[in-house]
Amino acid sequence: MPAWFSKKPKILSSDPNEAELERNSRMEGLWVKCDDCGEILYRADLEKVLNVCPACSHHMALPARARLNALLDPGSFEELDTGLEPQDPLGFSDSKKYRDRIKSTKKNLGENDAFVSGVGKLDGQTVSIGAFIFEFMGGSMGSVVGEKVTRVFERAFDLKCPAILFHASGGARMQEGIFSLMQMAKTSAAISRFRAVKKPYLSVMLHPTTGGVAASFAWLGDVILAEPKALIGFAGPRVIEQTIRQKLPEGFQRSEFLLDHGMIDAIVQRKDLKSRLAQLIGLMA
Amino acid sequence: MALSFTHALDFERPLLELEKKIEELRSLSTSGTVDFSNEIGKLEKKAKKLQQEIFSDLNRWQVVQLSRHTARPYFLDYVNAIFTDYAELSGDRLYSEDPSIIGGFARFDGRPVMVLGHQKGRSTKENMARNFGMPRPEGYRKARRLMELAARFERPILTFVDTPGAYPGIGAEERGQAEAIAVNLEVMAGLPVPVISTVIGEGGSGGALAIGVGNRVLMMENSIYSVISPEACSSILYRDASMAEKAADALKLTARDLLEMNVVDELVPEPAGGAHRDPAKAAEALGKTLRKHLAALSTMNGDKLIADRYAKFRALGVFVGK
């Protein structure tokens, strides 16, 4: 297993309980508790089944690179746009300076921003592809993410090949202010242009897909698939509850709810995603 | 222009009090025997100076408040002042009519155009009907229908942005709020007619952008445009909604900020004290600016307009590396 896959964000803390945290994170190295049913699982076994709980089939987060590796033909993925790095156009600061937040997140994750993009082959067919790195500031979309998504479609346009995106994002990154918002327009314009080559854009919504990402390129897929029980929607549940001052019904904004309401094409188990995407490309491209 | 005190902002009050005093003296002068003209002249001078003091150096939070001022001209006020022959069109043909976003054909200097904008209400009752200018998916779908109509009949599109944001409610989610906004972004990118978008008050996030993808993006001087409201930003970042003032500063969301960052094309100057102090003058300035940009865009054909819009939004973003 490559090093980046097992690497967990380091817990940096001056807390007296640090020793215990350390021990916990060491345990996490070998064993994982299912987020849903609580079953204790051997990590190596879990990774073999792409982080889907064998006991309850709950779909736990699957890191972007591991996902692309599992999906694409072995050795076919070529990552591009790797030189892109975020800036701090507003000089933004809350409890921490945005500049420092980027720096420490980059160091902890070994990633420059919240998106990985490139080209690869899916069952021998070239695809322009990208996936959110949710671990990087909640997969929030700033200028770098917007630029990479735009390039996925520009490359698909140039190569006249299908585009595939995996979304896992809370939405626009507020630390980049208006520039984050404008990525919604930029990416959507790139999709508008891409339509001319008549190749499919397959959009896969993972947990969670909300806000400005949902309200731009994620929902513009020719076909939209979702993993089971992913949270998908425009406004976050907390915002809605605060606005309407009532509790939201069980299952609201989950994949199954969206399928029921005609908002997505299908819910696909993680193990079946590869074959389903390949099937659709065969039928559409 | 005398304004009611009930809707006045705190920082406007000293000015309004002074103006009230002038008004009182004036009515005494005209009705009575005593001549206050000397006094009035002095006070008027003072009021002018005070106005300059208050408004020459507004902080961002004050601009946020001005952008939401309940006396501020709304979309329909500008329609009535700038356009003639307005024919409002309703409904998304799918589910319902949404009065928080409205539009229709109208004439601009005699030339047929499509106008479209968020509409807030001034009274509580009207605001209930207009949902405080927060559209549901059907509002965005109606907007899309009207923009496609405009494209079919080769009419330029002028949009006017003034919303706290798209409505976050159960029904809105069930009917695909995110999808409705996303589709508008794509449709707008491909419109073969001139599109000019002006933020006239509040530009609240995706709900604003959904009618904001123009060849030109203008902002009224005291308007704002932001990825998130300062209140929401503050409750997320500082876990405290009362830090909105600080959040407004961090977000750099005023028209002036956006012009400096080259995100918008031009600032439309407002009368001293804000558009609500002299709506006619504000409308005149807006009309003049729209006229100029529409004339420039009218020389481009459909393909050129689409390419122009693409280049504009393609360039937005700040990062390093290739």
Interface residues (C-beta under 8 A of the other chain):
Chain A: D81 G83 L84 E85 P86 Q87 P89 L90 F92 S93 D94 S95 S143 V144 G146 E147 T150 A172 M174 E176 G177 I178 F179 S180 L181 M182 Q183 M184 A185 K186 S188 A189 A190 I191 S192 R193 T210 G211 G212 A214 A215 S216 F217 A218 W219 L220 G233 F234 A235 V239 I240 T243 I244 L248 P249 F252 Q253 H261 M263
Chain B: A166 Y167 P168 G169 I170 A172 E173 E174 R175 G176 Q177 A178 E179 I181 A182 V183 L185 E186 V187 M188 A189 G190 S205 G206 L209 A210 G212 V213 Y225 S226 V227 I228 A232 C233 I236 L237 Y238 A250 L251 K252 L253 D257 L258 M261 V263 R309 Y310 F313 R314 L316 G317 V318 F319 V320 G321 K322
